[in-house]
Amino acid sequence: MAAPARTAAEIAERLLAGDKRALAKAISLVENDDPEGWALVRQVYPQTGGAAVTGFTGPPGVGKSTLIGALTAHARQADRQVAVLSIDPSSPFTKGALLGDRIRLTDHFLDSGVFIRSMATRGSLGGLSEATLQAALLMDASGKDDVFLETVGVGQAEVDIIDHADTVVLVLMPGSGDSVQALKAGIMEIPDVIAVNKSDHPLTDTMIREIRGVLSLGPQGEWRVPIVKTEASRGEGVQELAEQIAAHREHIAAEGTLLERRRRNLMNEVVGLAAGRLRRRLEESIHEDPSVKELLDEVVARKLDPASAAARLLERSGD
C-alpha cells in the first residue's frame, strides 16, 4: 500500500484527478491555516472557475439541507459531479462542525460523484468560515460541476454568502415567525431565486403575496426573482428550482455579470484574508510587544481613547 501523500504537489495532483480523499485532506489543510494548504490552493487555482457555485441561505428549520439533498439527487440524475459545503456552528467538543442535521444528505455519502463537507464557523461573523471560498475553489478544481454552499441561519449577518456564490437561493417556509423576520431584516435584498419550502402549508399563498410585495419595493432589474414552491422531502418543485437556478446562471453569463460577480467575490476574499491576518498579527503583538501593552493600558486607564490607540497601532504596523 502506498504511503499517503504529504506534500502540496502530491495532493494537488490527486485532487485534480478527482480523488475525494485528496480533496478532504486539502480542505483540512486550508481550514487549519497550514502553509501546505495555501501552497496547494496556489497550485490548483488556475484550474478553477468551471463549477457553478450556488449559495443557500435562510432561517434555521426551513429545510435547507433537505432541499440541497433533493437538488443533489437531481444533479446526479444528469450525471453532474456535486460538492456540498455546509457551514455549521463550531462544536465545543471536537472543534469541528456539527453534522446532526445532515440526515437527508447521508443518502449521498456513498455516491462517488458527491462530496459532502461540513466546516465550522469558528466564530466567523455572518455564518461563513474564513476558509469557505478556499474550500469551494478546491472543490471546483477537483472537477465538480456544482458546488452548493449552505450557511447556518444567523439572520441579517448571513448576507455575506453573496460574496461566495454565483447564484443565491433564499429558502423560506410559511407560517414561521423567522421567515417573516427574514423579510424585514434586509435578506430579501440578496436572493436571485426564492424557494418557499414545506409549501403544503395553508399560508403558502399568503406568504408568496407578502414576498412579491417586498420585492416590488426594491430595485427592478432585468432579472425578475422567481418564487418557487417546494416540498423537498417529497421532491416536489425541485426540478423547477433547479431550472430557475440554471436560468439565473445563464442570464448573468449572457449579460456579463457572472464575471463581475466573481471579480467582486475574489476581491472581497483577498481583502478579508488580509484583514484576518493583520488582526492575528496585531493580537500576537499585544502579547509579545511591551509597548503595545502599555498603549492598551493607557486606554484602560482612560488616558487615551480607543480610536487614537487604534491609529497609533496602524502607524506602527505600517513602519
N, C-alpha and C positions, 0 to 999 in steps of 0.2 A: 504493500500500500504506500502510495506517495506521501511524502511529508506535506503538511498544509502550507499553502503559500503565505509568506510573511511580508514580502516587500510590496510596495505600491505597484511596481511594474507587473509582478506576477498576478496580483489580484485584479489589476486593470485588464489584463489580457483575458482572464477567465470571465470577468464581468461583461466585457464587450462581446463575448461569445454567448452570453445569456445565462451564465451559471448563477443559480439562485443563492448558493452558499457564499459565493464571492460578493454578490450584491449585499447580502445580510452583513457580511464582515465589513464591507466598505462603509455602510451606513453607521455601523457601530463605531468605527474609527472616527468618522466625522462628528458623530454625536458626542464622543468623548474628547473632542478637540485634539486628537492625536495628529502630529505632523505628517504621519504616513497617510492619513485620511485626506489632508489638504493636498498632498502631493498626488494622490490618486485622482482627486477631482480635477487637478490641473491637467493630468494626462488624458482623461476621458472627455473633458469639456468640449473639444472640437467635434465630438461625435454626438452632441446633444442637439435638441431643437426639433426632433421628429415627433415626439409624443404630444397628444392632446391633453392638456392639464385642466381638469375640472375641479373646482372647489365647491364644497357643500357646507353651508352654514345654516344656523337656525337654533332655536331654543332647545334645551335638553328634552328628551322624551318624545320628539316628533317623529322618530323613526328614520333618522339619517342613515344609520348602519344597515337597517333592513333594506332601505331604498338602494344604497350602494351595492349591497349583496345582489339585489334583483338586476341592477344595471350591469353588474359584473357578469352575471349569467347571460344576459342579453348580448353583451360584447363577445363572450366566449362562443356563443352560437354563430357569430360572424367570423370566428377564428381570429379574433383580435387578442393580443397579449395585454394583460391588465396588471397594474400595480395599485395597491390601495395603501394610503398612508393616513393613519388615524392619529390625531394629536390629542393625547389624554393628560389628565392631571397626573403629577408625579406621585408615585407610590412611596409613602414614607418607609415602607419595609424593604422594598427591593431597589429603590431609587430608579426604578424603570417606569414602565407605563402599565396602567391597569387595563386588563383586557376583558373584564367581566361582562361587558355589554356587547361583545362582538359575536354573539351566538350565531347570528344569521351569516356572518362571514365564514364561519367554520365549515360551511358547505363547500368552500373553495380551497381549503387548506391543502388538499391532496392533488389539486389540479396543477400540473407543471406549467400551465400558461398563466397562472395567477400568483402574484407575490403580495403578501399582506404584512404590513409592519405597523406597529404602534410605537409612537415616540412620546416621551414625557415632555411636558411643557417646561418643567424645571423652573417654575416661577416666571416664565416669559409672559409679559402682559399681552393681552389680545388672544391668548389661547394657542399661539403658534410658537414652537421652539425655534431658537435662533438657527438651528441646522436644517430646518424644514426644506428650504429651497435647494440646499446642497443634496439632501436625500432625494428630492424629486429629480434633480439633474442626474443623479446616479441611476435612478430607475429608468429615466429617459435613455441614458447611454447604454443600458443593458438590453435595449431593443423593445421596450414596452410601447404599445400603440396608444394606450390610455393610462393616465395617472390620475387617480381620484384622491383628492385631499379632503379630509373631514376634520373639522375643529370641534373642540369642546364647546358647549353652549355657555358663553360668558358675556352675552349681552352686546352692548354697543362696541366695546373694545375689539370684538371679534371681526370687525370690518377689515382688519389687516390681512385677511385671507385674499383680498382683492390684489394684494401685492405678490401673490404666488400663483395665480390661476389665469388661464386664458378665458375661461367661462366660469361665472359664479352662479351657483344654484342656491336659492334661499328655500329651505324646507320649513313649512308651517303646518299646523293642524288646527282644525276648527274646534271651538269650544274650550280653548285654552287661554287663560289669562296671559301666559307667557307670550303666546302668539300675538295677542293684541298689543302687548308691551313692545314686541319687536316692530310692530307697525309704527309705534310712536317714537321709538328710540333712534330712528335715522338709519336703521339697517336697510330700509326699503330703498335707500339711495344706491346701493351697490349691486343688487342682483341683475343678471342677464336673463335668467329664467326663474320662475317661481313654481314650486311644487306644493300643492295642498294635499298632504298625505292623510291617511285614515279618512278618506273622503266619503265613507258611507255614513258619516255623522250628519244629523238633520240640519246643523247650522252651516254646512259647507257652502251653500249658495250665498248665504248672508255674508260669510267671510270673504268670498270672492268679490262680491259687490264692494265691500269695505276696501279690499286691496286695490281694486280698479279706481276707486275714489282717491286713494292716497297717491297712486301712480299718476293720475291725471293732474295732480298739483305740481308734479316735478317737471324737469326739462323734457321736452318731447324731441327725441332724436329719430333717426331713420329706423332704428330697431325698436319695435314695439314689444315690450317684455311680455312673453306668453305666460299664462297661468294654466298649469296642467294639474288635473285631478289625478291622484294616485291612491292605490290601495296596495302598498308594497308587499305586504305579507301574502297577498294573493296574486301578485304580479300584474295587477290591473293598472293601466296607464303608463307602464314602464316603457313600452315601445314608443309611445308618443313623446315621453320625456326625453328618451334617447334621441329621437328625431329632432326635437327642438334644440337640444344641446349641439347636435351636429349642424343644424341650420344656423345657429348663432356663430359657430366657428367659421362656417363658410362665408357668412356675412362679413365678419371682421377681417377675414383673409382677403375677400374681394375688395373691400374699401381701404385696405392697407393699415387698419388699426391693430391687427394682430401683432405686427412688428413693433408698432408704437407701444402697445401694452407690455410686450416682452422687454423692450428697451427700458421702460419705466420700472418694471419689476426688478431687472438686473441692477439698475442704478440704485434703487432703494436697498437692494441686498448689499451692494458694496458699501453704501453709507451705514447701513445697520451693522454690518460686520466690523467696520472701522470704529463706530461708536462703542460697540461692545468691548472691543479690545482696548480702546482708550480708557473705558471705565475700569476694566480689570487692572490696567497699568496704574491708574490713579489709586485704586483700592490697595494695591500692593505697596505703593509708595507711602501710604499712610502708616503702614506697619514698619517699613524699612527706613524712612527718612524722618529724622527727629524734627526737622524744620517744618514739615507738613503737619506733624502732630502739634507743634507749637501754634501753627496757624489755626488749626481747628480748636485748640484750647482757648484762643482769643475769641473765637465765635461763641464758645460755650460760656465764657466769662462776660459776654455782651460787650466786648471791646471792639469787635469787628463784625460787620453784618455779613450774612451768608453770601450775598451777591458779590461783595467786594472780595471775599475769600475765594470764591469760585474764579473770579477774574485773575487773581494772583496765581492760582493753581494753573490756569490755562496759559498764563505768561511763562510760568516755569516749564510747562510741558513743551512750549514752543522753542525754548532755548536750545 
